[in-house]
Amino acid sequence: MRLPRDVSGVELASLLRRYGYEITRQTGSHLRLTSNFMGREHHITVPRHDSIRVGTLSNILADAASYLEIGRDQLLEALFEG
């Protein structure tokens, strides 16, 4: 599946909520999300931009997928198709 080109940082943070990620702080234009979904704490930083760059989105999804112990494509489909 192709990465979406028009995902905002706030929208991505909202989508990641189903995996236990919550916004714990904001510094400037970046959101800090924290999850305890897998019994251990994990942090990711999401830019609060109107449209996240494709490479940045890919890296965020890869990091979250690694933490969740699933494939990046599987996470991508779960977030944007389901």
Buried (B, 14 or more C-beta within 10 A) or exposed (E): EEBBEEBBBBBBBEBBEEBBBEBEEEEEEEBBBBBEBEEEEBEBBBBBBEBBEEEBBBEBBBBBBEBBEEEBEEBBEBBBEE
